[in-house]
Every structure is written in structure tokens, then in C-alpha cells.
Amino acid sequence: MFKRFFNISKSNVNAAIDRFEDPIKMTEQGIRDLKKDLNAAMQSVAQVKAIAIRTRKEAVAKQRLAQEYEEKARQLLLKAGNGSLDTAEAERLATIALDEQTKLQAENQRYSQEATGHETMAKDLDTKVARLRSTITTYDNELATLKARAKTAASTKKINGQLAAIDTSGTIAMLERMKERVEED
């Protein structure tokens, strides 16, 4: 008995909520929510792209520095070969420069991998943003159709109400009486 009473109450509450729910307003709210999500997604894409660009620049800078250290090591060894610099000192400095070059190349590799990851993520986000834009456009178009259908339904309801209010049997009876009177006359 309580279960039946609960089900009846639940159905009455749902029916009351359904009466208050305006499909057009709910659709408009849904579109507003989607547009808000779109703005947030676009900001995220911009942030990820900025990180990817910054990381890629950092990788290029590390590569450039590594090449400079390699060139310094080569120059040191050339000077040692020419005799303008002590061979032991040149080798020590060249070793330091090559160690720095190795370290910078490792950093370049790490930054390049991070940049590639960020670029891939940005492409995925771009695809999702495009899909969200398409969805918003679709629902905007459906909203226009929904509004037109609602106006048509309201007009039809109004016309049906007006037609129902007309007392056709009374009007027809009056017309028949007038016809009979004319015939009698």
C-alpha cells in the first residue's frame, strides 16, 4: 500500500514538473550551457597551444646551445692542434664543453617530446572544439524549428478552441429555421 502511494505521489510530482518544463526555454538554456563549455574549451586549447609553442622554442634553444658547445670544443681542439693552447687544457675544456653539449641534447630531446605531446593534445582538443561548434550549430537550427513548431501548435490550439466554442448545431438550426420561414413565405 505504501509502495503504491509512493508511486502515485512520484507520478504526480513528475507530471507537475513536466507542466512547468518549457521545451524552448530548456533548449535555449542547453545551448547557453554548450556555448559556455565551448568558451572554456577554446581557452584550454589556447593554453595548450601556448605551452606547446613555448616548449618547442625551449627545445630549439637547447639544440642551438648544444651546437655552440660542440663548436667551442672543436675550436679548442683546433687551437691545441695549432699550438696556441696547451693540449691538456684544451682537452679538459673540450671535455667540459662536450659534457655540456650532451646534457643540452638530452634536454632538447625531452623538450621536443613534451612539445610533440602538447601539439597532439592541442590537435585533439581542436577536433573536440570543432565537434562542439557543430553540435551548437545543429541545436541552434533545431531551436528555430522548435520555435516555429511551437507557434504553429499554439495557433492550431487557438483555432481549435475558437472552433469548439462555435455552437455549430445552434447556428445550423437557426439557418434551417430561416430557410423554412423563407419557404413558408
ABEGO torsion letter per residue (X at the ends): XAAAAAAAAAAAAAAAAAAABBAAAAAAAAAAAAAAAAAAAAAAAAAAAAAAAAAAAAAAAAAAAAAAAAAAAAAAAAAAAAGABBAAAAAAAAAAAAAAAAAAAAAAAAAAAAAAAAAAAAAAAAAAAAAAAAAAAAAAAAAAAAAAAAAAAAAAAAAAAAAAABBAAAAAAAAAAAAAAAAAX
